Amino acid sequence: MASGWSRDGAVQDQIDASVEDAIKLARSRLPNGEGLTHCEECENVIPDERRKAIPGVRLCVSCQSEYDEKQTTFTSFNRRGSKDSQLR
Ligand SMILES: [Zn+2]
């Protein structure tokens, strides 16, 4: 049953590799480091407290709530905004 051994080994290697990939992927999706000191949209100062509370924050409170609203109410009807090109 020597052949059975090598096949099991290969399968185990594949499992290990995919677990590693998943960990790498998960890490790459984490917000990297500190957020912005100023809002990406309106350039208002983002308070330190907010930046601590939300790692990788990019928007001030008001822009964030506007953004969230757009995310939930966005339809293909809205053709404005080249910034949203990732929605193509
Ligand atoms: Zn803002």
PDB file of the backbone (N, CA, C, O) and the ligand in Angstrom, with CONECT records:
HET     ZN  A 101       1
ATOM      1  N   MET A   1       0.820  -1.216   0.000  1.00  0.00           N
ATOM      2  CA  MET A   1       0.000   0.000   0.000  1.00  0.00           C
ATOM      3  C   MET A   1       0.859   1.274   0.000  1.00  0.00           C
ATOM      4  O   MET A   1       0.477   2.312   0.540  1.00  0.00           O
ATOM      5  N   ALA A   2       2.004   1.150  -0.612  1.00  0.00           N
ATOM      6  CA  ALA A   2       2.923   2.292  -0.617  1.00  0.00           C
ATOM      7  C   ALA A   2       2.334   3.444  -1.426  1.00  0.00           C
ATOM      8  O   ALA A   2       2.499   4.617  -1.091  1.00  0.00           O
ATOM      9  N   SER A   3       1.635   3.064  -2.515  1.00  0.00           N
ATOM     10  CA  SER A   3       1.084   4.140  -3.354  1.00  0.00           C
ATOM     11  C   SER A   3       0.028   4.937  -2.588  1.00  0.00           C
ATOM     12  O   SER A   3      -0.117   6.146  -2.771  1.00  0.00           O
ATOM     13  N   GLY A   4      -0.717   4.216  -1.711  1.00  0.00           N
ATOM     14  CA  GLY A   4      -1.727   4.905  -0.913  1.00  0.00           C
ATOM     15  C   GLY A   4      -1.096   5.984  -0.051  1.00  0.00           C
ATOM     16  O   GLY A   4      -1.663   7.063   0.118  1.00  0.00           O
ATOM     17  N   TRP A   5       0.057   5.697   0.485  1.00  0.00           N
ATOM     18  CA  TRP A   5       0.744   6.674   1.339  1.00  0.00           C
ATOM     19  C   TRP A   5       1.049   7.969   0.582  1.00  0.00           C
ATOM     20  O   TRP A   5       0.743   9.070   1.040  1.00  0.00           O
ATOM     21  N   SER A   6       1.658   7.798  -0.583  1.00  0.00           N
ATOM     22  CA  SER A   6       2.096   9.006  -1.282  1.00  0.00           C
ATOM     23  C   SER A   6       0.893   9.856  -1.696  1.00  0.00           C
ATOM     24  O   SER A   6       0.966  11.084  -1.716  1.00  0.00           O
ATOM     25  N   ARG A   7      -0.204   9.191  -2.023  1.00  0.00           N
ATOM     26  CA  ARG A   7      -1.390   9.979  -2.416  1.00  0.00           C
ATOM     27  C   ARG A   7      -1.931  10.772  -1.229  1.00  0.00           C
ATOM     28  O   ARG A   7      -2.287  11.944  -1.350  1.00  0.00           O
ATOM     29  N   ASP A   8      -1.982  10.092  -0.069  1.00  0.00           N
ATOM     30  CA  ASP A   8      -2.463  10.817   1.117  1.00  0.00           C
ATOM     31  C   ASP A   8      -1.580  12.017   1.404  1.00  0.00           C
ATOM     32  O   ASP A   8      -2.057  13.100   1.744  1.00  0.00           O
ATOM     33  N   GLY A   9      -0.283  11.796   1.259  1.00  0.00           N
ATOM     34  CA  GLY A   9       0.665  12.876   1.529  1.00  0.00           C
ATOM     35  C   GLY A   9       0.420  14.057   0.611  1.00  0.00           C
ATOM     36  O   GLY A   9       0.442  15.209   1.044  1.00  0.00           O
ATOM     37  N   ALA A  10       0.189  13.765  -0.651  1.00  0.00           N
ATOM     38  CA  ALA A  10      -0.035  14.837  -1.616  1.00  0.00           C
ATOM     39  C   ALA A  10      -1.298  15.621  -1.257  1.00  0.00           C
ATOM     40  O   ALA A  10      -1.330  16.850  -1.321  1.00  0.00           O
ATOM     41  N   VAL A  11      -2.329  14.875  -0.880  1.00  0.00           N
ATOM     42  CA  VAL A  11      -3.573  15.547  -0.515  1.00  0.00           C
ATOM     43  C   VAL A  11      -3.344  16.456   0.682  1.00  0.00           C
ATOM     44  O   VAL A  11      -3.824  17.589   0.718  1.00  0.00           O
ATOM     45  N   GLN A  12      -2.596  15.939   1.671  1.00  0.00           N
ATOM     46  CA  GLN A  12      -2.338  16.750   2.864  1.00  0.00           C
ATOM     47  C   GLN A  12      -1.572  18.014   2.497  1.00  0.00           C
ATOM     48  O   GLN A  12      -1.845  19.091   3.027  1.00  0.00           O
ATOM     49  N   ASP A  13      -0.613  17.877   1.590  1.00  0.00           N
ATOM     50  CA  ASP A  13       0.140  19.064   1.162  1.00  0.00           C
ATOM     51  C   ASP A  13      -0.798  20.103   0.560  1.00  0.00           C
ATOM     52  O   ASP A  13      -0.672  21.298   0.825  1.00  0.00           O
ATOM     53  N   GLN A  14      -1.735  19.633  -0.248  1.00  0.00           N
ATOM     54  CA  GLN A  14      -2.662  20.564  -0.881  1.00  0.00           C
ATOM     55  C   GLN A  14      -3.506  21.283   0.144  1.00  0.00           C
ATOM     56  O   GLN A  14      -3.754  22.484   0.033  1.00  0.00           O
ATOM     57  N   ILE A  15      -3.953  20.527   1.160  1.00  0.00           N
ATOM     58  CA  ILE A  15      -4.770  21.147   2.213  1.00  0.00           C
ATOM     59  C   ILE A  15      -3.948  22.209   2.930  1.00  0.00           C
ATOM     60  O   ILE A  15      -4.425  23.322   3.155  1.00  0.00           O
ATOM     61  N   ASP A  16      -2.718  21.868   3.288  1.00  0.00           N
ATOM     62  CA  ASP A  16      -1.861  22.847   3.966  1.00  0.00           C
ATOM     63  C   ASP A  16      -1.698  24.096   3.114  1.00  0.00           C
ATOM     64  O   ASP A  16      -1.769  25.215   3.622  1.00  0.00           O
ATOM     65  N   ALA A  17      -1.481  23.903   1.820  1.00  0.00           N
ATOM     66  CA  ALA A  17      -1.256  25.044   0.936  1.00  0.00           C
ATOM     67  C   ALA A  17      -2.491  25.938   0.877  1.00  0.00           C
ATOM     68  O   ALA A  17      -2.379  27.164   0.900  1.00  0.00           O
ATOM     69  N   SER A  18      -3.668  25.320   0.801  1.00  0.00           N
ATOM     70  CA  SER A  18      -4.864  26.156   0.673  1.00  0.00           C
ATOM     71  C   SER A  18      -5.174  26.877   1.972  1.00  0.00           C
ATOM     72  O   SER A  18      -5.703  27.988   1.950  1.00  0.00           O
ATOM     73  N   VAL A  19      -4.853  26.266   3.100  1.00  0.00           N
ATOM     74  CA  VAL A  19      -5.039  26.961   4.375  1.00  0.00           C
ATOM     75  C   VAL A  19      -4.122  28.166   4.425  1.00  0.00           C
ATOM     76  O   VAL A  19      -4.525  29.250   4.846  1.00  0.00           O
ATOM     77  N   GLU A  20      -2.889  27.970   3.992  1.00  0.00           N
ATOM     78  CA  GLU A  20      -1.943  29.089   3.976  1.00  0.00           C
ATOM     79  C   GLU A  20      -2.453  30.208   3.072  1.00  0.00           C
ATOM     80  O   GLU A  20      -2.396  31.383   3.435  1.00  0.00           O
ATOM     81  N   ASP A  21      -2.947  29.839   1.904  1.00  0.00           N
ATOM     82  CA  ASP A  21      -3.486  30.836   0.981  1.00  0.00           C
ATOM     83  C   ASP A  21      -4.626  31.608   1.622  1.00  0.00           C
ATOM     84  O   ASP A  21      -4.721  32.828   1.490  1.00  0.00           O
ATOM     85  N   ALA A  22      -5.494  30.877   2.320  1.00  0.00           N
ATOM     86  CA  ALA A  22      -6.645  31.521   2.948  1.00  0.00           C
ATOM     87  C   ALA A  22      -6.189  32.514   3.996  1.00  0.00           C
ATOM     88  O   ALA A  22      -6.758  33.599   4.121  1.00  0.00           O
ATOM     89  N   ILE A  23      -5.169  32.151   4.745  1.00  0.00           N
ATOM     90  CA  ILE A  23      -4.653  33.070   5.775  1.00  0.00           C
ATOM     91  C   ILE A  23      -4.067  34.308   5.110  1.00  0.00           C
ATOM     92  O   ILE A  23      -4.313  35.431   5.550  1.00  0.00           O
ATOM     93  N   LYS A  24      -3.295  34.101   4.058  1.00  0.00           N
ATOM     94  CA  LYS A  24      -2.704  35.239   3.347  1.00  0.00           C
ATOM     95  C   LYS A  24      -3.803  36.159   2.816  1.00  0.00           C
ATOM     96  O   LYS A  24      -3.716  37.382   2.921  1.00  0.00           O
ATOM     97  N   LEU A  25      -4.828  35.547   2.248  1.00  0.00           N
ATOM     98  CA  LEU A  25      -5.924  36.318   1.679  1.00  0.00           C
ATOM     99  C   LEU A  25      -6.618  37.122   2.766  1.00  0.00           C
ATOM    100  O   LEU A  25      -6.899  38.308   2.593  1.00  0.00           O
ATOM    101  N   ALA A  26      -6.891  36.468   3.886  1.00  0.00           N
ATOM    102  CA  ALA A  26      -7.565  37.147   4.991  1.00  0.00           C
ATOM    103  C   ALA A  26      -6.723  38.317   5.470  1.00  0.00           C
ATOM    104  O   ALA A  26      -7.255  39.389   5.759  1.00  0.00           O
ATOM    105  N   ARG A  27      -5.419  38.122   5.556  1.00  0.00           N
ATOM    106  CA  ARG A  27      -4.542  39.200   6.026  1.00  0.00           C
ATOM    107  C   ARG A  27      -4.540  40.361   5.046  1.00  0.00           C
ATOM    108  O   ARG A  27      -4.548  41.524   5.451  1.00  0.00           O
ATOM    109  N   SER A  28      -4.531  40.046   3.756  1.00  0.00           N
ATOM    110  CA  SER A  28      -4.462  41.119   2.763  1.00  0.00           C
ATOM    111  C   SER A  28      -5.740  41.948   2.756  1.00  0.00           C
ATOM    112  O   SER A  28      -5.757  43.076   2.263  1.00  0.00           O
ATOM    113  N   ARG A  29      -6.804  41.381   3.303  1.00  0.00           N
ATOM    114  CA  ARG A  29      -8.066  42.115   3.319  1.00  0.00           C
ATOM    115  C   ARG A  29      -8.224  42.987   4.556  1.00  0.00           C
ATOM    116  O   ARG A  29      -9.120  43.830   4.605  1.00  0.00           O
ATOM    117  N   LEU A  30      -7.380  42.799   5.543  1.00  0.00           N
ATOM    118  CA  LEU A  30      -7.464  43.650   6.726  1.00  0.00           C
ATOM    119  C   LEU A  30      -7.120  45.076   6.339  1.00  0.00           C
ATOM    120  O   LEU A  30      -6.288  45.306   5.461  1.00  0.00           O
ATOM    121  N   PRO A  31      -7.757  46.027   6.993  1.00  0.00           N
ATOM    122  CA  PRO A  31      -7.391  47.423   6.722  1.00  0.00           C
ATOM    123  C   PRO A  31      -5.929  47.605   7.077  1.00  0.00           C
ATOM    124  O   PRO A  31      -5.497  47.207   8.159  1.00  0.00           O
ATOM    125  N   ASN A  32      -5.159  48.204   6.172  1.00  0.00           N
ATOM    126  CA  ASN A  32      -3.750  48.293   6.511  1.00  0.00           C
ATOM    127  C   ASN A  32      -3.438  49.502   7.355  1.00  0.00           C
ATOM    128  O   ASN A  32      -3.553  50.650   6.925  1.00  0.00           O
ATOM    129  N   GLY A  33      -3.040  49.204   8.565  1.00  0.00           N
ATOM    130  CA  GLY A  33      -2.536  50.203   9.483  1.00  0.00           C
ATOM    131  C   GLY A  33      -3.532  51.289   9.836  1.00  0.00           C
ATOM    132  O   GLY A  33      -4.727  51.039   9.997  1.00  0.00           O
ATOM    133  N   GLU A  34      -3.011  52.499   9.952  1.00  0.00           N
ATOM    134  CA  GLU A  34      -3.833  53.602  10.387  1.00  0.00           C
ATOM    135  C   GLU A  34      -4.698  54.129   9.263  1.00  0.00           C
ATOM    136  O   GLU A  34      -4.369  53.994   8.084  1.00  0.00           O
ATOM    137  N   GLY A  35      -5.796  54.724   9.644  1.00  0.00           N
ATOM    138  CA  GLY A  35      -6.651  55.356   8.660  1.00  0.00           C
ATOM    139  C   GLY A  35      -6.113  56.721   8.291  1.00  0.00           C
ATOM    140  O   GLY A  35      -5.004  57.094   8.673  1.00  0.00           O
ATOM    141  N   LEU A  36      -6.903  57.452   7.553  1.00  0.00           N
ATOM    142  CA  LEU A  36      -6.503  58.787   7.133  1.00  0.00           C
ATOM    143  C   LEU A  36      -6.752  59.790   8.258  1.00  0.00           C
ATOM    144  O   LEU A  36      -7.663  59.614   9.067  1.00  0.00           O
ATOM    145  N   THR A  37      -5.943  60.836   8.301  1.00  0.00           N
ATOM    146  CA  THR A  37      -6.158  61.890   9.298  1.00  0.00           C
ATOM    147  C   THR A  37      -7.220  62.865   8.814  1.00  0.00           C
ATOM    148  O   THR A  37      -7.847  63.573   9.602  1.00  0.00           O
ATOM    149  N   HIS A  38      -7.407  62.885   7.494  1.00  0.00           N
ATOM    150  CA  HIS A  38      -8.416  63.774   6.916  1.00  0.00           C
ATOM    151  C   HIS A  38      -9.331  62.963   6.002  1.00  0.00           C
ATOM    152  O   HIS A  38      -8.909  62.015   5.340  1.00  0.00           O
ATOM    153  N   CYS A  39     -10.591  63.368   5.993  1.00  0.00           N
ATOM    154  CA  CYS A  39     -11.593  62.654   5.221  1.00  0.00           C
ATOM    155  C   CYS A  39     -11.219  62.623   3.731  1.00  0.00           C
ATOM    156  O   CYS A  39     -10.794  63.623   3.153  1.00  0.00           O
ATOM    157  N   GLU A  40     -11.390  61.461   3.146  1.00  0.00           N
ATOM    158  CA  GLU A  40     -11.084  61.275   1.743  1.00  0.00           C
ATOM    159  C   GLU A  40     -11.991  62.121   0.856  1.00  0.00           C
ATOM    160  O   GLU A  40     -11.587  62.549  -0.225  1.00  0.00           O
ATOM    161  N   GLU A  41     -13.221  62.360   1.316  1.00  0.00           N
ATOM    162  CA  GLU A  41     -14.215  63.078   0.518  1.00  0.00           C
ATOM    163  C   GLU A  41     -14.139  64.585   0.709  1.00  0.00           C
ATOM    164  O   GLU A  41     -13.949  65.328  -0.254  1.00  0.00           O
ATOM    165  N   CYS A  42     -14.287  65.037   1.948  1.00  0.00           N
ATOM    166  CA  CYS A  42     -14.441  66.468   2.196  1.00  0.00           C
ATOM    167  C   CYS A  42     -13.210  67.071   2.859  1.00  0.00           C
ATOM    168  O   CYS A  42     -13.141  68.285   3.045  1.00  0.00           O
ATOM    169  N   GLU A  43     -12.243  66.241   3.215  1.00  0.00           N
ATOM    170  CA  GLU A  43     -10.984  66.692   3.816  1.00  0.00           C
ATOM    171  C   GLU A  43     -11.158  67.337   5.176  1.00  0.00           C
ATOM    172  O   GLU A  43     -10.286  68.077   5.634  1.00  0.00           O
ATOM    173  N   ASN A  44     -12.280  67.060   5.823  1.00  0.00           N
ATOM    174  CA  ASN A  44     -12.408  67.434   7.231  1.00  0.00           C
ATOM    175  C   ASN A  44     -11.478  66.551   8.045  1.00  0.00           C
ATOM    176  O   ASN A  44     -11.155  65.432   7.646  1.00  0.00           O
ATOM    177  N   VAL A  45     -11.052  67.065   9.188  1.00  0.00           N
ATOM    178  CA  VAL A  45     -10.233  66.256  10.088  1.00  0.00           C
ATOM    179  C   VAL A  45     -11.063  65.109  10.637  1.00  0.00           C
ATOM    180  O   VAL A  45     -12.200  65.304  11.067  1.00  0.00           O
ATOM    181  N   ILE A  46     -10.496  63.924  10.619  1.00  0.00           N
ATOM    182  CA  ILE A  46     -11.156  62.786  11.254  1.00  0.00           C
ATOM    183  C   ILE A  46     -10.636  62.696  12.685  1.00  0.00           C
ATOM    184  O   ILE A  46      -9.431  62.560  12.896  1.00  0.00           O
ATOM    185  N   PRO A  47     -11.528  62.772  13.667  1.00  0.00           N
ATOM    186  CA  PRO A  47     -11.087  62.779  15.072  1.00  0.00           C
ATOM    187  C   PRO A  47     -10.298  61.512  15.411  1.00  0.00           C
ATOM    188  O   PRO A  47     -10.580  60.429  14.899  1.00  0.00           O
ATOM    189  N   ASP A  48      -9.303  61.675  16.289  1.00  0.00           N
ATOM    190  CA  ASP A  48      -8.493  60.535  16.706  1.00  0.00           C
ATOM    191  C   ASP A  48      -9.345  59.390  17.232  1.00  0.00           C
ATOM    192  O   ASP A  48      -9.081  58.219  16.960  1.00  0.00           O
ATOM    193  N   GLU A  49     -10.387  59.759  18.002  1.00  0.00           N
ATOM    194  CA  GLU A  49     -11.240  58.725  18.577  1.00  0.00           C
ATOM    195  C   GLU A  49     -11.860  57.850  17.496  1.00  0.00           C
ATOM    196  O   GLU A  49     -11.939  56.628  17.622  1.00  0.00           O
ATOM    197  N   ARG A  50     -12.297  58.511  16.434  1.00  0.00           N
ATOM    198  CA  ARG A  50     -12.904  57.764  15.338  1.00  0.00           C
ATOM    199  C   ARG A  50     -11.868  56.877  14.655  1.00  0.00           C
ATOM    200  O   ARG A  50     -12.161  55.746  14.267  1.00  0.00           O
ATOM    201  N   ARG A  51     -10.670  57.397  14.515  1.00  0.00           N
ATOM    202  CA  ARG A  51      -9.626  56.617  13.851  1.00  0.00           C
ATOM    203  C   ARG A  51      -9.226  55.415  14.686  1.00  0.00           C
ATOM    204  O   ARG A  51      -8.897  54.357  14.151  1.00  0.00           O
ATOM    205  N   LYS A  52      -9.257  55.585  16.008  1.00  0.00           N
ATOM    206  CA  LYS A  52      -8.949  54.451  16.888  1.00  0.00           C
ATOM    207  C   LYS A  52     -10.069  53.419  16.854  1.00  0.00           C
ATOM    208  O   LYS A  52      -9.828  52.212  16.866  1.00  0.00           O
ATOM    209  N   ALA A  53     -11.291  53.922  16.812  1.00  0.00           N
ATOM    210  CA  ALA A  53     -12.450  53.033  16.849  1.00  0.00           C
ATOM    211  C   ALA A  53     -12.562  52.229  15.559  1.00  0.00           C
ATOM    212  O   ALA A  53     -12.996  51.078  15.575  1.00  0.00           O
ATOM    213  N   ILE A  54     -12.168  52.841  14.438  1.00  0.00           N
ATOM    214  CA  ILE A  54     -12.308  52.184  13.141  1.00  0.00           C
ATOM    215  C   ILE A  54     -10.953  52.137  12.442  1.00  0.00           C
ATOM    216  O   ILE A  54     -10.573  53.091  11.763  1.00  0.00           O
ATOM    217  N   PRO A  55     -10.224  51.039  12.602  1.00  0.00           N
ATOM    218  CA  PRO A  55      -8.912  50.943  11.957  1.00  0.00           C
ATOM    219  C   PRO A  55      -9.041  51.092  10.451  1.00  0.00           C
ATOM    220  O   PRO A  55      -9.900  50.466   9.829  1.00  0.00           O
ATOM    221  N   GLY A  56      -8.190  51.916   9.869  1.00  0.00           N
ATOM    222  CA  GLY A  56      -8.207  52.092   8.420  1.00  0.00           C
ATOM    223  C   GLY A  56      -9.326  52.985   7.938  1.00  0.00           C
ATOM    224  O   GLY A  56      -9.672  52.967   6.756  1.00  0.00           O
ATOM    225  N   VAL A  57      -9.902  53.772   8.845  1.00  0.00           N
ATOM    226  CA  VAL A  57     -11.013  54.643   8.463  1.00  0.00           C
ATOM    227  C   VAL A  57     -10.550  55.675   7.422  1.00  0.00           C
ATOM    228  O   VAL A  57      -9.427  56.175   7.492  1.00  0.00           O
ATOM    229  N   ARG A  58     -11.408  55.981   6.477  1.00  0.00           N
ATOM    230  CA  ARG A  58     -11.047  56.906   5.401  1.00  0.00           C
ATOM    231  C   ARG A  58     -12.003  58.091   5.278  1.00  0.00           C
ATOM    232  O   ARG A  58     -11.705  59.071   4.595  1.00  0.00           O
ATOM    233  N   LEU A  59     -13.141  57.993   5.936  1.00  0.00           N
ATOM    234  CA  LEU A  59     -14.161  59.038   5.788  1.00  0.00           C
ATOM    235  C   LEU A  59     -14.557  59.593   7.143  1.00  0.00           C
ATOM    236  O   LEU A  59     -14.514  58.885   8.149  1.00  0.00           O
ATOM    237  N   CYS A  60     -14.945  60.874   7.168  1.00  0.00           N
ATOM    238  CA  CYS A  60     -15.481  61.456   8.394  1.00  0.00           C
ATOM    239  C   CYS A  60     -16.884  60.894   8.622  1.00  0.00           C
ATOM    240  O   CYS A  60     -17.433  60.172   7.789  1.00  0.00           O
ATOM    241  N   VAL A  61     -17.440  61.250   9.774  1.00  0.00           N
ATOM    242  CA  VAL A  61     -18.724  60.652  10.153  1.00  0.00           C
ATOM    243  C   VAL A  61     -19.803  60.935   9.107  1.00  0.00           C
ATOM    244  O   VAL A  61     -20.519  60.028   8.683  1.00  0.00           O
ATOM    245  N   SER A  62     -19.914  62.212   8.691  1.00  0.00           N
ATOM    246  CA  SER A  62     -21.011  62.556   7.786  1.00  0.00           C
ATOM    247  C   SER A  62     -20.820  61.923   6.410  1.00  0.00           C
ATOM    248  O   SER A  62     -21.784  61.452   5.806  1.00  0.00           O
ATOM    249  N   CYS A  63     -19.576  61.909   5.911  1.00  0.00           N
ATOM    250  CA  CYS A  63     -19.354  61.276   4.610  1.00  0.00           C
ATOM    251  C   CYS A  63     -19.573  59.775   4.697  1.00  0.00           C
ATOM    252  O   CYS A  63     -20.072  59.154   3.758  1.00  0.00           O
ATOM    253  N   GLN A  64     -19.195  59.194   5.838  1.00  0.00           N
ATOM    254  CA  GLN A  64     -19.387  57.758   5.999  1.00  0.00           C
ATOM    255  C   GLN A  64     -20.861  57.401   5.942  1.00  0.00           C
ATOM    256  O   GLN A  64     -21.245  56.418   5.308  1.00  0.00           O
ATOM    257  N   SER A  65     -21.689  58.204   6.608  1.00  0.00           N
ATOM    258  CA  SER A  65     -23.111  57.875   6.613  1.00  0.00           C
ATOM    259  C   SER A  65     -23.712  58.083   5.221  1.00  0.00           C
ATOM    260  O   SER A  65     -24.595  57.338   4.797  1.00  0.00           O
ATOM    261  N   GLU A  66     -23.220  59.104   4.522  1.00  0.00           N
ATOM    262  CA  GLU A  66     -23.664  59.299   3.141  1.00  0.00           C
ATOM    263  C   GLU A  66     -23.254  58.111   2.277  1.00  0.00           C
ATOM    264  O   GLU A  66     -24.026  57.607   1.462  1.00  0.00           O
ATOM    265  N   TYR A  67     -22.024  57.690   2.484  1.00  0.00           N
ATOM    266  CA  TYR A  67     -21.486  56.567   1.721  1.00  0.00           C
ATOM    267  C   TYR A  67     -22.305  55.307   1.975  1.00  0.00           C
ATOM    268  O   TYR A  67     -22.678  54.584   1.051  1.00  0.00           O
ATOM    269  N   ASP A  68     -22.576  55.064   3.270  1.00  0.00           N
ATOM    270  CA  ASP A  68     -23.361  53.878   3.622  1.00  0.00           C
ATOM    271  C   ASP A  68     -24.724  53.916   2.957  1.00  0.00           C
ATOM    272  O   ASP A  68     -25.233  52.900   2.484  1.00  0.00           O
ATOM    273  N   GLU A  69     -25.307  55.114   2.928  1.00  0.00           N
ATOM    274  CA  GLU A  69     -26.604  55.266   2.299  1.00  0.00           C
ATOM    275  C   GLU A  69     -26.531  54.921   0.815  1.00  0.00           C
ATOM    276  O   GLU A  69     -27.396  54.231   0.276  1.00  0.00           O
ATOM    277  N   LYS A  70     -25.474  55.421   0.167  1.00  0.00           N
ATOM    278  CA  LYS A  70     -25.296  55.136  -1.259  1.00  0.00           C
ATOM    279  C   LYS A  70     -25.149  53.645  -1.492  1.00  0.00           C
ATOM    280  O   LYS A  70     -25.673  53.096  -2.461  1.00  0.00           O
ATOM    281  N   GLN A  71     -24.424  52.996  -0.583  1.00  0.00           N
ATOM    282  CA  GLN A  71     -24.202  51.568  -0.750  1.00  0.00           C
ATOM    283  C   GLN A  71     -25.509  50.800  -0.707  1.00  0.00           C
ATOM    284  O   GLN A  71     -25.692  49.834  -1.447  1.00  0.00           O
ATOM    285  N   THR A  72     -26.428  51.235   0.169  1.00  0.00           N
ATOM    286  CA  THR A  72     -27.664  50.487   0.325  1.00  0.00           C
ATOM    287  C   THR A  72     -28.713  50.901  -0.696  1.00  0.00           C
ATOM    288  O   THR A  72     -29.581  50.105  -1.054  1.00  0.00           O
ATOM    289  N   THR A  73     -28.636  52.153  -1.171  1.00  0.00           N
ATOM    290  CA  THR A  73     -29.671  52.604  -2.095  1.00  0.00           C
ATOM    291  C   THR A  73     -29.171  52.675  -3.537  1.00  0.00           C
ATOM    292  O   THR A  73     -29.893  53.107  -4.435  1.00  0.00           O
ATOM    293  N   PHE A  74     -27.926  52.244  -3.743  1.00  0.00           N
ATOM    294  CA  PHE A  74     -27.355  52.357  -5.078  1.00  0.00           C
ATOM    295  C   PHE A  74     -28.120  51.498  -6.085  1.00  0.00           C
ATOM    296  O   PHE A  74     -28.425  50.333  -5.832  1.00  0.00           O
ATOM    297  N   THR A  75     -28.422  52.110  -7.241  1.00  0.00           N
ATOM    298  CA  THR A  75     -29.028  51.339  -8.317  1.00  0.00           C
ATOM    299  C   THR A  75     -28.292  51.668  -9.614  1.00  0.00           C
ATOM    300  O   THR A  75     -27.518  52.624  -9.657  1.00  0.00           O
ATOM    301  N   SER A  76     -28.517  50.913 -10.636  1.00  0.00           N
ATOM    302  CA  SER A  76     -27.855  51.164 -11.919  1.00  0.00           C
ATOM    303  C   SER A  76     -28.342  52.472 -12.531  1.00  0.00           C
ATOM    304  O   SER A  76     -27.773  52.967 -13.504  1.00  0.00           O
ATOM    305  N   PHE A  77     -29.402  53.021 -11.948  1.00  0.00           N
ATOM    306  CA  PHE A  77     -29.941  54.289 -12.403  1.00  0.00           C
ATOM    307  C   PHE A  77     -28.932  55.415 -12.214  1.00  0.00           C
ATOM    308  O   PHE A  77     -28.901  56.374 -12.985  1.00  0.00           O
ATOM    309  N   ASN A  78     -28.119  55.285 -11.192  1.00  0.00           N
ATOM    310  CA  ASN A  78     -27.112  56.295 -10.882  1.00  0.00           C
ATOM    311  C   ASN A  78     -25.897  56.106 -11.789  1.00  0.00           C
ATOM    312  O   ASN A  78     -25.071  55.224 -11.553  1.00  0.00           O
ATOM    313  N   ARG A  79     -25.792  56.934 -12.821  1.00  0.00           N
ATOM    314  CA  ARG A  79     -24.686  56.766 -13.762  1.00  0.00           C
ATOM    315  C   ARG A  79     -23.584  57.790 -13.508  1.00  0.00           C
ATOM    316  O   ARG A  79     -22.585  57.849 -14.225  1.00  0.00           O
ATOM    317  N   ARG A  80     -23.794  58.591 -12.470  1.00  0.00           N
ATOM    318  CA  ARG A  80     -22.831  59.614 -12.143  1.00  0.00           C
ATOM    319  C   ARG A  80     -21.637  59.016 -11.387  1.00  0.00           C
ATOM    320  O   ARG A  80     -21.712  57.886 -10.905  1.00  0.00           O
ATOM    321  N   GLY A  81     -20.549  59.766 -11.284  1.00  0.00           N
ATOM    322  CA  GLY A  81     -19.485  59.379 -10.386  1.00  0.00           C
ATOM    323  C   GLY A  81     -18.501  58.383 -10.957  1.00  0.00           C
ATOM    324  O   GLY A  81     -18.705  57.174 -10.844  1.00  0.00           O
ATOM    325  N   SER A  82     -17.437  58.873 -11.570  1.00  0.00           N
ATOM    326  CA  SER A  82     -16.439  57.968 -12.131  1.00  0.00           C
ATOM    327  C   SER A  82     -15.694  57.226 -11.028  1.00  0.00           C
ATOM    328  O   SER A  82     -15.048  56.209 -11.283  1.00  0.00           O
ATOM    329  N   LYS A  83     -15.785  57.741  -9.792  1.00  0.00           N
ATOM    330  CA  LYS A  83     -15.110  57.073  -8.670  1.00  0.00           C
ATOM    331  C   LYS A  83     -15.670  55.691  -8.440  1.00  0.00           C
ATOM    332  O   LYS A  83     -14.990  54.824  -7.892  1.00  0.00           O
ATOM    333  N   ASP A  84     -16.905  55.480  -8.855  1.00  0.00           N
ATOM    334  CA  ASP A  84     -17.542  54.185  -8.619  1.00  0.00           C
ATOM    335  C   ASP A  84     -17.281  53.221  -9.755  1.00  0.00           C
ATOM    336  O   ASP A  84     -18.093  52.333 -10.017  1.00  0.00           O
ATOM    337  N   SER A  85     -16.160  53.383 -10.432  1.00  0.00           N
ATOM    338  CA  SER A  85     -15.902  52.560 -11.609  1.00  0.00           C
ATOM    339  C   SER A  85     -15.752  51.087 -11.264  1.00  0.00           C
ATOM    340  O   SER A  85     -15.863  50.230 -12.140  1.00  0.00           O
ATOM    341  N   GLN A  86     -15.499  50.783  -9.984  1.00  0.00           N
ATOM    342  CA  GLN A  86     -15.373  49.372  -9.616  1.00  0.00           C
ATOM    343  C   GLN A  86     -16.704  48.648  -9.691  1.00  0.00           C
ATOM    344  O   GLN A  86     -16.763  47.424  -9.571  1.00  0.00           O
ATOM    345  N   LEU A  87     -17.782  49.418  -9.892  1.00  0.00           N
ATOM    346  CA  LEU A  87     -19.106  48.799  -9.962  1.00  0.00           C
ATOM    347  C   LEU A  87     -19.464  48.409 -11.387  1.00  0.00           C
ATOM    348  O   LEU A  87     -20.539  47.864 -11.635  1.00  0.00           O
ATOM    349  N   ARG A  88     -18.573  48.686 -12.312  1.00  0.00           N
ATOM    350  CA  ARG A  88     -18.851  48.360 -13.681  1.00  0.00           C
ATOM    351  C   ARG A  88     -19.048  46.870 -13.879  1.00  0.00           C
ATOM    352  O   ARG A  88     -19.295  46.423 -14.999  1.00  0.00           O
TER     353      ARG A  88
HETATM  354 ZN    ZN A 101     -16.012  63.918   5.014  1.00  0.00          ZN2+
END
